């Protein structure tokens, strides 16, 4: 009987465990009651970004062409070929052609002619300004004439570069010597003419006058003697009277100023010859002054410049362009649709990712309109300083650039836009869950009235106005 009781009990347990009524089976097969879809209230800074793709490279690439037209022979590259990655600074030697340097100076206008005494123009003003920037005095840049002061600064420029100044043209020295000799001859001729004029103006000297006085006295004594001796000899007396009159006339002639027309004319001619000789000497000396050949200077803006590529080869004839240079600083260049670009301002901050995923800062330097309304606008940015390794990793890559165009003033409470509902008066509200959201409609909730602020990336800034709201509390975004 005991054994039968145990068997009966086990059988009852098994039937209760595995045999389910139809009602219980139907209830177990029904889906569970749906809970509330919630998210926690966030706390942080929100920002609205314009996102573009940007090419990373060195700023403002320029192809360098060198004027070789003034060379008498082939433009053979004889040295000073820069290495890729090196920098061209003021007074650097970009190349050496036929043994002569190509000196780098700051400037925008390319060298299109040689600078000699007497030429004028904007290229002269640029040269004087460039010399001032490298610490040399070529004169006032406001004066666009290449004068003697500018010419005399050329040797100092070449001394800084470690080369002799360009030699004067053949025969320039002999021309100066000849002009100096001609000037000395003209000066002597003028002195001679002036002496003759002075003599002509002063008349007879004292000896001539004394001789004339003596002749008058002698003629008078002889006349008086004849009159006393033979008063009736009218012929002799008349001849002696004539001789006395002639002697007196000659004496009076010596007191009159002489005719100096010829002497004055000679002095005027000598002065004109001297003036011309001085002008010829000035011209000869100016022609012998140093000059700056167009092919021996290279003007570049925004120095220093980085050498990106070099086509010139030592020992080969130069074929332009000789090299490509760019700004020594990195730059980001991208494009944006007009609607986005109009939100951007020069000086605004931006950010992009480095090769290791870290965020790096940048600044907008230019926003350039497209060619027409449909064209994309160009956006230029300058990254914050980077290490040499970072530069090497990013050079020539394309990166994602984020530019905040609106941001909250610090960290704020924020929820997804889907968490907002409208109250009866049109006010914004969020529903805060105070119990287990899995309870669904039976969960305990409360409504909090809020004001909204900046919306970005699907979230919106909120400030509670009726009710309390804290970071991390769950708000309903769906049921």
Rosetta blueprint (number, residue, H / E / L):
1 X L
2 X H
3 X H
4 X H
5 X H
6 X H
7 X H
8 X H
9 X H
10 X H
11 X H
12 X H
13 X H
14 X H
15 X H
16 X H
17 X H
18 X H
19 X L
20 X L
21 X L
22 X H
23 X H
24 X H
25 X H
26 X H
27 X H
28 X H
29 X H
30 X L
31 X L
32 X L
33 X L
34 X L
35 X L
36 X L
37 X E
38 X E
39 X E
40 X E
41 X L
42 X E
43 X E
44 X E
45 X L
46 X L
47 X E
48 X E
49 X E
50 X E
51 X E
52 X E
53 X E
54 X E
55 X E
56 X E
57 X E
58 X E
59 X L
60 X L
61 X L
62 X E
63 X E
64 X E
65 X L
66 X L
67 X L
68 X L
69 X L
70 X L
71 X L
72 X L
73 X L
74 X L
75 X L
76 X E
77 X E
78 X E
79 X E
80 X L
81 X L
82 X L
83 X L
84 X L
85 X L
86 X L
87 X E
88 X E
89 X L
90 X L
91 X L
92 X L
93 X E
94 X E
95 X E
96 X E
97 X E
98 X L
99 X L
100 X E
101 X E
102 X E
103 X E
104 X E
105 X E
106 X E
107 X L
108 X L
109 X L
110 X L
111 X L
112 X L
113 X L
114 X L
115 X E
116 X L
117 X L
118 X L
119 X L
120 X E
121 X L
122 X H
123 X H
124 X H
125 X H
126 X H
127 X H
128 X H
129 X H
130 X H
131 X H
132 X H
133 X H
134 X L
135 X L
136 X L
137 X L
138 X L
139 X L
140 X L
141 X L
142 X L
143 X L
144 X L
145 X E
146 X L
147 X L
148 X H
149 X H
150 X H
151 X H
152 X H
153 X L
154 X H
155 X H
156 X H
157 X H
158 X H
159 X H
160 X H
161 X H
162 X L
163 X L
164 X L
165 X L
166 X L
167 X L
168 X L
169 X L
170 X L
171 X L
172 X H
173 X H
174 X H
175 X H
176 X H
177 X H
178 X H
179 X H
180 X H
181 X H
182 X H
183 X H
184 X H
185 X H
186 X H
187 X H
188 X H
189 X H
190 X H
191 X H
192 X H
193 X H
194 X H
195 X H
196 X H
197 X H
198 X H
199 X H
200 X H
201 X H
202 X H
203 X L
204 X L
205 X L
206 X H
207 X H
208 X H
209 X H
210 X H
211 X H
212 X H
213 X H
214 X H
215 X H
216 X H
217 X H
218 X H
219 X H
220 X H
221 X H
222 X H
223 X H
224 X H
225 X H
226 X H
227 X H
228 X H
229 X H
230 X L
231 X L
232 X L
233 X L
234 X H
235 X H
236 X H
237 X H
238 X H
239 X H
240 X H
241 X H
242 X H
243 X H
244 X H
245 X H
246 X H
247 X H
248 X H
249 X H
250 X H
251 X H
252 X H
253 X H
254 X H
255 X H
256 X L
257 X L
258 X L
259 X L
260 X L
261 X H
262 X H
263 X H
264 X H
265 X H
266 X H
267 X H
268 X H
269 X H
270 X H
271 X H
272 X H
273 X H
274 X H
275 X H
276 X H
277 X H
278 X H
279 X H
280 X H
281 X H
282 X H
283 X H
284 X H
285 X H
286 X H
287 X H
288 X H
289 X L
290 X L
291 X L
292 X E
293 X L
294 X H
295 X H
296 X H
297 X E
298 X E
299 X E
300 X E
301 X L
302 X L
303 X L
304 X L
305 X E
306 X E
307 X E
308 X E
309 X E
310 X E
311 X L
312 X L
313 X L
314 X L
315 X L
316 X L
317 X E
318 X L
319 X L
320 X L
321 X L
322 X L
323 X E
324 X E
325 X E
326 X E
327 X E
328 X L
329 X L
330 X E
331 X E
332 X E
333 X E
334 X E
335 X E
336 X E
337 X L
338 X H
339 X H
340 X H
341 X H
342 X L
343 X L
344 X L
345 X L
346 X L
347 X L
348 X L
349 X E
350 X E
351 X E
352 X E
353 X E
354 X L
355 X L
356 X L
357 X L
358 X L
359 X E
360 X E
361 X E
362 X E
363 X E
364 X E
365 X E
366 X E
367 X E
368 X E
369 X L
370 X L
371 X L
372 X L
373 X L
374 X L
375 X L
376 X L
377 X E
378 X E
379 X E
380 X E
381 X E
382 X E
383 X E
384 X L
385 X L
386 X L
387 X L
388 X H
389 X H
390 X H
391 X H
392 X H
393 X H
394 X H
395 X L
396 X L
397 X L
398 X E
399 X E
400 X E
401 X E
402 X E
403 X E
404 X E
405 X E
406 X E
407 X E
408 X L
409 X L
410 X L
411 X L
412 X E
413 X E
414 X E
415 X E
416 X E
417 X H
418 X H
419 X H
420 X L
421 X E
422 X E
423 X L
424 X L
425 X L
426 X L
427 X L
428 X E
429 X E
430 X E
431 X E
432 X E
433 X E
434 X L
435 X L
436 X L
437 X H
438 X H
439 X H
440 X H
441 X H
442 X H
443 X L
444 X L
445 X E
446 X E
447 X E
448 X E
449 X E
450 X E
451 X E
452 X E
453 X E
454 X E
455 X E
456 X E
457 X L
458 X L
459 X E
460 X E
461 X E
462 X E
463 X E
464 X E
465 X E
466 X E
467 X L
468 X L
469 X L
470 X L
471 X L
472 X L
473 X L
474 X E
475 X E
476 X E
477 X E
478 X E
479 X L
